[in-house]
């Protein structure tokens, strides 16, 4: 009798693992989706750097250039969302 209960427990554990793996599998992305994701990541990293530089910049002209770069990056990110 104990053996029957063990096998049912093992069977339910196997099913649970298989269902988790099935749920975590993604639909393969197209080359275009991969390109867009990489571009978005690059833009987000650039945006983070610009924000950091803007926080530490003291020269007004440089701050204006950074603000313009930030606007450009935000525009590009919005364009990728469409």
C-alpha positions, 0 to 999 in steps of 0.5 A: 500500500505504501508503494502505491502512495509513493508512486502517486506522490512521485507522479504528481511531483513530475506533473507539477514540474512538467506544468511549470516548464510548459508555462515557462516556455516562450513563443520564439521571438522573431529577428525583428523582435530581437532587434527591437529589444536590443535597441530598447536596451541600448537606449535605456542604458544610454538614458541612464548614463545621460541622467547620471551625467545630468545630475553631476554636470555643472556647466550649463551648456553641457546640461543643455546638451544632455537635456537634448540627448534625453529628449532624443532618447525618449522620442526613440523609446516612444517610437519603439513602443508603437 
